[in-house]
Amino acid sequence: MTKSELIDRMAAQGDLTKARAELVVNCVFDAMTESLQRGEGIEIRGFGSFTVRPYKPYSGRNPRTGQPVPVPAKRLPFFKVGKELRTLVNGSRGYAITGGDDEAD
């Protein structure tokens, strides 16, 4: 699902105009982004939680030349799925589990 598909679905289910649904979606995403930028966690019961994980600097490798490259310390968002969502997704066994392109056959 893309952001525009989410907006369309919210507009249809919430009896909203697309402009109002887009404003709501953008508001939610902006609030979540700002919270993560401040280093705060986000917990949505039944869905999952977002946290920011710090990573130490390390020495990487340029794949083209093989030369070592210093990688600076960074903070990245991390999502942990909630129990209810995990159960719902695992319960939908009617869908095929694929590891790649279905149309290649």
Summary of the structure (lengths in Angstrom):
residues: 105
radius of gyration: 19.5
end to end distance: 24.2
largest distance: 56.9
contacts: 194
relative contact order: 0.11
helix: 41%
strand: 26%
